[in-house]
Amino acid sequence: MTTFRSASGEGHTEIVLTSGNPYGSRTLVVERDEDASVAFLCSPGGAVHGAVWLANHRAAPSEVDQARVAAGRPPLMPAAATRHPAGRPPLGRLSTLWFEEGDGVALYEDDDLLAVIPGWADMSRGMPGYARDAVGESPFAWALSEALEGLEPRIANAGSYWRWRESEGSWRSFQQFVMGHLDRVLGPAGRYWDASGERLPTVGITERPPVPGRDFTVLSTVGMSCQRMPTVEQWLDRPGAYARIELAVATHDDPREAALLLVWLAQYPWHSVTWLGHGHTAKWYHEPATFPLGSQYSGVLMLADPPGMPVMSGFTFGGEAVRWLWLTPITSETLEEQRH
């Protein structure tokens, strides 16, 4: 299978655009040489998760130049697979629009959609991104025109979301909606902690002390559901029903200890480009002796609507229901059993 890789710093290749997503977990890098331009979707460590050819700047060859690809230079699209077999001038002004989840990105040239690398792009499986100037499906790019029916709503939603998120008062209004819902299902709030560390997504933790009929404290995240989790659509047929979550934990002990579990996982989906759902487990990131709910535990199991816990349903955002996942501490043995 033909693949291509970033060649930044090699030969006459130059980087013409670097754009990171709002969560710091993916970066789009556009490179070019005198013959072609290409875009890569990379992780902070430099691993390439998606790539798409953008343009030839000279006449297209009749077939793939394998030596050029092997050298790590931007590939030249064969003549039959490009709308401009004679080549086109260097790219104009470039800008990006990241998907709400942060795992995909739309690339614009002078306000015209040039390419899209979605979260499901995977060069190892022959799934590059989509390019405006591509024809059909090739190892370097798939035709953007043939995918617009599915991609345009995603791009429009991304534009609407970031305009709202960047508007004054957007976070405060969302926070109040969630807190109001929790007031109704859990009773009055106690303390509130920030779990963001000045990084997106913005997430807080609200404490709900015991009330008549409930002798334990409930802690809940506030803010995870403000943005959809990445990669859900790659695993589930109805991603809209599972893409927005908050986490909760119940405790009879010091709530500040239990809150550390929420601080640990509150931003995890966006920083690690993954998702959390019912039945998922997470292994504590540090030594077992430091586990907040006791050194006999090594991680947590996430459950939606477990018996004995308050029913948290009824809150929606972006037209999608928000699910609360309850964290239950588990031992290392149970953790291994769940993973198998």
Secondary structure, 3 states (H helix, E strand, C coil): CCCCCCCCCCCCCEEEEEEECCCCCCEEEEEECCCEEEEEEECCCCCEEEEEEEEECCCCCCCCCHHHHHCCCCCCCCHHHECCCCCCCCCCCEEEEECCCCCCEEEEECCEEEEEECCCCEHHHCECCEECCECCECCCCEEHHHCHHHHHHHHHHHHHHHHHHCCCCHHHHHHHHHHHHHHHHHCCCCCEEECCCCCCCCCEEEEECCECCECCEEEEEECHHHCCCCCHHHCCCCHHHCCCEEEEEEECCCHHHHHHHHHHHCCHHHHHCCCCCCCCEEECCCCHHHCCCCCCCCEEEEEECCCCCCCCCCCEECCEECEEEEEEEECHHHHHHHHC
